[in-house]
Amino acid sequence: MLRSFSTWFSLLIMATALAGCCGSTACECDDQFADAVGLQFSADTTGPNPTGFRAREVATVYLVRVPRDTAQRPRADTVQLLRPVAQFSQPVVINNTTPFTQAGNRKLDAYSYQLYLATAPRVKPSFSFVVDSVRLSTDFRAEGCCTCFENSSKLVFTTRNGQVIRDDLTDPDGNNGLKTLLIQR
């Protein structure tokens, strides 16, 4: 069936108008921390059994990322995080592109992580903490022309004192906020 020039021209104008509407809409998704895991060092250094860390102890933090699929390359990545004393109260954030670069389309849940404290890379650590796995359940929320990424569940599995512990770091408000996991001795 043949269409007239005016029909095609009308369709073109309508498609351009709709695209212009969505193209001019700014999306504020607030998904910066949707997948992120925050590791917060305890500051409790008083009392008979202190479980916290002093600022100088966490001035140098090493983070090792290991693919959970052992056939992946590279086998492990390590980054050194230098933290000034003023940043002691700020968490160490692990995200898809922070502090490691994203490898292909793999997200942070494709890896396990080991955080350790040491004075140099090859020195025996004074403390270590293992994140065995992260399980993410994600949804896409559409509002008009915007489609935003939302985490409906973020479970973090760690090994502490020989036991695997499950922590739920899902933002209860549904705003993809950063919830932190408290690291204690």
Secondary structure, 3 states (H helix, E strand, C coil): CCCCHHHHHHHHHHHHHHHHHHHCCCCCCCCCCCCCEEEEECCCCCCCCCCCCCHHHHCEEEEEEEECCCCCCCCCEEEEEECCHHHCCCCEEECCCCCCCCCCCCCHHHEEEEEEECCCCCCCCCEEEEEEEEEEEEEEEEECCEEEEEEEEEEEEEEECCEEEEEECCCCCCCCCCCEEEECC
